[in-house]
Amino acid sequence: MEWISDVSVGDWLRERLNKDLAENNTMHSVVPSGFEAYARVFHPAQVRSLPDRAVPTMDEWNRMPDAEHARLSELFVDTPASWAETADAFGTTMHALAQWQRLVKTPPDGDWRTRIAPDGREFTSPFEGEIPPTLLAAIARHLIVHTSTPDAGFAAIWEGWGGFVGHFGETSSRAFLEFTDDPAHAQVLQQSFHDRFNNPFRKAKWQPGIVSDEISQGQRLSLPSRDHVLFSAAPAVFADPDWVLGVPWRDRPAEEHGFAPEAQHPSILWPADRAWVMVSEIDYDSTIVAGSAALIQALCADAALEALPIPEGASLHWDADTINR
């Protein structure tokens, strides 16, 4: 995988996207049109439960004695939850265009991210724009079967992920704090925080990102709603859950500070033959795959995925769920 400075290889995406964002209420502001079929792969939610009672509400939690607070904290069981399981718990209907806040019966001005179901379990909404490496691998295993170029393709990553690209600013968005017992070092840090004429944390200067300065300052694949950094990427690589270990945008500085290997998955992935495209839009709680009818059928039939077919022109707007309205 290598960075691509000639972003013209992604021009075909722009030609298939709706450029009039002010009037656009379909998925085609970010998902290319013109494919035979489409699937919506739902990101997993989380469910929390207790063996002997309902999960406390925030008010109950705040009023709870410390001893009971500590006891319950040790008993929580957190597991992934499908959208279908969530709908069953709240008595709503799971369908291809379901929206999370409707599925969990969020009242006006209520907290839709965390809701307690009638059975006492607490459901937390899926991540937007992010899927686990294992889920991407499960999707990719189908993708590579439905292209003539599984070993050649492209990965576009949204430039706005924190710390991904370098920038001019006062502090890095991914600074790692270091602690020391050295009194001389501590004195220098203390002075730097209080000296407004000599404070390195207040001066706008170049802050390196995960990718190199050359990439950070290079050309972007500019689409109607987002700008992306473009890399050559064999789709077959992502069929292995350990793909994070081999991508050039892996967060190595974080690893040097003791964090586990980590890398943002592609926001857009497509093969060289353009047989399909996968889009994980940062504001979507699901990933969209566009391709052949056979690919979409395979994705939706896989028990390891929660995926449903959606029509071209579908809306994934927050108010598009008319069934659970």
Disulfide bonds with the S-S distance in Angstrom:
none
